[in-house]
């Protein structure tokens, strides 16, 4: 009988340190390359899919532009969020390309697009990403965001997208409708 391989996992402290370093890098990237307020990222020529992403190699230590990019992998979002997106999504829709560069900078967005165009994902990603303003947000800090939906069907859709994209993020989501409340935390369900 074979012996199981020893599990090589990071300690909780090491993971928190890595997350803090990643968030610091993402904050620097967002700040260095944020689009000018009021500009349309769709007017920017998108970088090729093979272009380097994040901190660029070289003496300048600059970052790749993310305004105008077409792929979720080219955005300054956490590795965990990218992993969750990769399960179902690779390319961004027009509403996502137009809004995400601004919303990741912390700006308010007003957008209109047809049904099925990707509006839900366009506002879930900034909500779900580790808060760049408060990287140490934890359960003891209370509610991080509330999304209010006009219909039960849309609330269910939002909840399903949060579960899909946030599979690798240790956040808690709730879906409340009338007297029934469903809660999700990582992979365990609480009913």
The 8 nearest C-alpha neighbors of each residue, nearest first, counted from 0:
[[1, 2, 3, 4, 5, 6, 7, 8],
 [2, 0, 3, 4, 5, 6, 7, 8],
 [1, 3, 4, 0, 5, 6, 7, 8],
 [2, 4, 5, 1, 6, 0, 7, 8],
 [3, 5, 6, 2, 7, 1, 8, 0],
 [6, 4, 7, 3, 2, 8, 1, 9],
 [5, 7, 8, 4, 3, 9, 10, 2],
 [8, 6, 5, 9, 4, 10, 3, 13],
 [7, 9, 6, 10, 11, 5, 14, 13],
 [8, 10, 13, 14, 11, 7, 12, 6],
 [9, 11, 13, 12, 14, 8, 15, 7],
 [10, 12, 14, 13, 15, 9, 16, 8],
 [11, 13, 15, 10, 14, 16, 9, 17],
 [14, 12, 16, 10, 15, 11, 9, 17],
 [15, 13, 17, 11, 16, 12, 18, 9],
 [16, 14, 18, 12, 17, 13, 19, 11],
 [17, 15, 13, 19, 14, 18, 12, 20],
 [16, 18, 14, 20, 19, 15, 21, 13],
 [19, 17, 21, 15, 16, 20, 22, 14],
 [18, 20, 16, 22, 17, 21, 15, 23],
 [21, 19, 23, 17, 18, 22, 16, 24],
 [22, 20, 18, 24, 23, 19, 17, 25],
 [21, 23, 25, 19, 24, 20, 26, 18],
 [24, 22, 20, 26, 21, 25, 19, 27],
 [23, 25, 21, 27, 22, 26, 28, 20],
 [26, 24, 22, 28, 27, 23, 75, 29],
 [27, 25, 23, 29, 28, 24, 22, 30],
 [28, 26, 24, 30, 25, 29, 31, 23],
 [27, 29, 25, 31, 26, 30, 62, 32],
 [30, 28, 26, 33, 32, 27, 31, 25],
 [29, 31, 27, 28, 33, 32, 26, 104],
 [32, 30, 28, 29, 27, 33, 62, 61],
 [33, 31, 29, 30, 64, 28, 34, 62],
 [34, 32, 29, 30, 31, 35, 104, 100],
 [35, 33, 36, 66, 32, 38, 101, 100],
 [36, 34, 38, 37, 33, 101, 39, 32],
 [35, 37, 38, 34, 101, 106, 33, 39],
 [36, 38, 35, 39, 34, 101, 40, 106],
 [39, 37, 36, 35, 40, 34, 42, 41],
 [38, 40, 41, 42, 97, 37, 43, 67],
 [41, 39, 67, 66, 97, 42, 43, 38],
 [42, 40, 67, 39, 43, 97, 96, 93],
 [41, 43, 40, 39, 44, 67, 38, 45],
 [44, 42, 67, 40, 41, 45, 66, 39],
 [43, 45, 67, 42, 46, 41, 68, 40],
 [46, 44, 68, 67, 43, 47, 69, 66],
 [45, 47, 68, 50, 48, 44, 67, 64],
 [46, 48, 50, 49, 45, 68, 69, 51],
 [49, 47, 50, 46, 70, 69, 73, 51],
 [48, 50, 47, 51, 46, 52, 73, 70],
 [51, 49, 47, 48, 46, 52, 63, 73],
 [52, 50, 49, 55, 53, 63, 54, 48],
 [53, 51, 63, 73, 50, 54, 55, 62],
 [54, 52, 62, 63, 55, 51, 28, 75],
 [53, 55, 62, 61, 60, 63, 56, 52],
 [56, 54, 62, 61, 60, 53, 63, 57],
 [57, 55, 60, 54, 58, 59, 61, 51],
 [58, 56, 59, 60, 55, 61, 54, 62],
 [57, 59, 60, 56, 61, 55, 54, 62],
 [60, 58, 61, 57, 56, 55, 62, 54],
 [61, 59, 58, 57, 55, 54, 56, 62],
 [62, 60, 59, 55, 54, 63, 31, 56],
 [63, 61, 54, 55, 53, 28, 64, 60],
 [62, 64, 53, 52, 55, 65, 54, 51],
 [65, 63, 32, 66, 62, 68, 46, 67],
 [64, 66, 68, 74, 67, 73, 63, 100],
 [67, 65, 40, 100, 68, 64, 34, 43],
 [66, 68, 40, 45, 43, 41, 44, 65],
 [69, 67, 45, 65, 66, 70, 46, 73],
 [68, 70, 91, 90, 45, 67, 96, 71],
 [71, 69, 90, 72, 73, 91, 89, 68],
 [70, 72, 73, 74, 89, 90, 91, 69],
 [71, 73, 70, 74, 81, 89, 52, 75],
 [74, 72, 71, 70, 52, 65, 68, 75],
 [75, 73, 71, 76, 72, 65, 70, 68],
 [76, 74, 25, 29, 28, 73, 77, 53],
 [77, 75, 74, 128, 80, 78, 25, 81],
 [78, 76, 80, 79, 81, 128, 75, 21],
 [77, 79, 81, 80, 82, 76, 21, 83],
 [80, 78, 82, 77, 167, 81, 168, 83],
 [79, 81, 83, 77, 82, 78, 84, 165],
 [82, 80, 78, 84, 79, 83, 85, 77],
 [81, 83, 79, 85, 80, 84, 78, 86],
 [84, 82, 164, 80, 81, 85, 166, 86],
 [83, 85, 81, 164, 88, 86, 82, 87],
 [86, 84, 82, 88, 87, 83, 89, 81],
 [85, 87, 84, 83, 88, 82, 164, 163],
 [88, 86, 85, 84, 89, 83, 163, 164],
 [89, 87, 84, 85, 90, 86, 71, 91],
 [88, 90, 70, 71, 85, 91, 87, 84],
 [91, 89, 70, 69, 71, 88, 92, 72],
 [90, 92, 69, 95, 70, 96, 71, 93],
 [91, 93, 95, 94, 96, 117, 116, 90],
 [94, 92, 96, 95, 97, 91, 41, 116],
 [93, 95, 97, 96, 92, 98, 118, 117],
 [96, 94, 121, 92, 98, 93, 97, 99],
 [97, 95, 93, 94, 98, 99, 91, 92],
 [98, 96, 94, 40, 95, 41, 93, 39],
 [97, 99, 95, 101, 96, 100, 94, 102],
 [98, 100, 102, 101, 95, 103, 96, 97],
 [101, 99, 66, 103, 98, 102, 104, 65],
 [102, 100, 104, 99, 103, 98, 106, 105],
 [101, 103, 106, 99, 105, 104, 100, 98],
 [102, 104, 105, 101, 100, 99, 125, 106],
 [105, 103, 102, 101, 106, 29, 33, 100],
 [106, 104, 102, 103, 107, 101, 125, 132],
 [107, 105, 102, 101, 104, 108, 103, 36],
 [106, 108, 102, 105, 109, 101, 104, 98],
 [109, 107, 110, 106, 102, 98, 101, 122],
 [110, 108, 107, 111, 98, 106, 102, 112],
 [111, 109, 108, 112, 94, 98, 118, 97],
 [110, 112, 109, 113, 94, 118, 114, 116],
 [111, 113, 116, 114, 110, 94, 118, 117],
 [114, 112, 116, 115, 111, 118, 117, 94],
 [113, 115, 116, 112, 117, 118, 111, 119],
 [114, 116, 117, 113, 118, 112, 119, 92],
 [117, 115, 114, 113, 118, 112, 92, 94],
 [116, 118, 119, 120, 115, 92, 121, 95],
 [119, 117, 121, 120, 116, 94, 122, 95],
 [120, 118, 121, 117, 122, 123, 157, 160],
 [119, 121, 123, 122, 118, 117, 124, 160],
 [122, 120, 95, 118, 119, 123, 124, 117],
 [121, 123, 120, 124, 119, 125, 126, 118],
 [122, 124, 120, 126, 125, 121, 127, 119],
 [123, 125, 127, 126, 122, 128, 120, 121],
 [126, 124, 128, 127, 123, 103, 122, 102],
 [127, 125, 123, 124, 128, 122, 144, 130],
 [126, 128, 124, 125, 123, 129, 165, 161],
 [129, 127, 125, 126, 130, 124, 76, 80],
 [130, 128, 131, 134, 127, 77, 22, 133],
 [129, 131, 133, 134, 132, 128, 136, 126],
 [130, 132, 134, 133, 129, 26, 22, 25],
 [131, 133, 130, 134, 26, 105, 129, 135],
 [134, 132, 130, 135, 131, 136, 129, 137],
 [135, 133, 130, 131, 136, 129, 132, 22],
 [134, 136, 133, 137, 19, 130, 129, 15],
 [137, 135, 134, 133, 140, 138, 130, 143],
 [136, 138, 139, 140, 135, 141, 170, 143],
 [137, 139, 140, 141, 136, 142, 170, 171],
 [138, 140, 137, 141, 136, 142, 135, 143],
 [141, 139, 138, 137, 136, 142, 143, 135],
 [142, 140, 139, 138, 143, 137, 136, 144],
 [141, 143, 144, 140, 145, 138, 139, 137],
 [144, 142, 141, 145, 140, 136, 126, 137],
 [145, 143, 142, 146, 126, 127, 141, 172],
 [144, 146, 147, 143, 142, 126, 173, 172],
 [145, 147, 148, 144, 154, 157, 123, 126],
 [148, 146, 145, 149, 154, 150, 153, 175],
 [147, 149, 154, 150, 153, 146, 151, 157],
 [148, 150, 147, 151, 153, 154, 152, 146],
 [151, 149, 153, 152, 148, 154, 155, 176],
 [150, 152, 154, 153, 155, 176, 149, 148],
 [153, 151, 155, 150, 154, 156, 157, 148],
 [152, 154, 156, 155, 150, 151, 157, 148],
 [153, 155, 151, 157, 156, 148, 152, 158],
 [154, 156, 158, 152, 153, 157, 151, 159],
 [157, 155, 153, 159, 154, 158, 160, 152],
 [158, 156, 154, 160, 155, 159, 153, 161],
 [157, 159, 155, 161, 156, 160, 154, 162],
 [158, 160, 162, 156, 161, 157, 163, 155],
 [161, 159, 163, 157, 162, 158, 164, 156],
 [160, 162, 158, 159, 165, 164, 163, 157],
 [161, 163, 159, 165, 160, 166, 164, 158],
 [164, 162, 160, 161, 166, 165, 159, 83],
 [163, 165, 83, 84, 161, 166, 162, 160],
 [164, 166, 168, 162, 161, 167, 163, 83],
 [165, 167, 163, 162, 164, 83, 168, 185],
 [168, 166, 79, 165, 83, 169, 80, 185],
 [169, 167, 165, 170, 166, 79, 185, 80],
 [170, 168, 185, 167, 184, 171, 165, 166],
 [169, 171, 168, 184, 172, 185, 165, 127],
 [170, 172, 184, 183, 173, 169, 185, 182],
 [173, 171, 183, 182, 184, 170, 174, 158],
 [174, 172, 182, 181, 175, 183, 171, 180],
 [173, 175, 181, 180, 158, 182, 176, 172],
 [176, 174, 180, 179, 173, 181, 177, 178],
 [175, 177, 179, 178, 180, 151, 174, 154],
 [176, 178, 179, 175, 180, 151, 174, 150],
 [179, 177, 176, 180, 175, 181, 174, 190],
 [178, 180, 176, 177, 175, 181, 174, 190],
 [181, 179, 175, 174, 176, 182, 178, 173],
 [182, 180, 174, 190, 173, 175, 189, 179],
 [183, 181, 173, 189, 172, 188, 174, 190],
 [182, 184, 188, 172, 171, 173, 189, 187],
 [185, 183, 171, 187, 186, 170, 188, 172],
 [184, 186, 169, 187, 166, 183, 170, 168],
 [187, 185, 184, 188, 183, 166, 162, 167],
 [186, 188, 184, 185, 183, 189, 182, 190],
 [189, 187, 183, 182, 190, 184, 186, 181],
 [188, 190, 182, 183, 181, 187, 184, 180],
 [189, 181, 182, 188, 180, 183, 179, 187]]
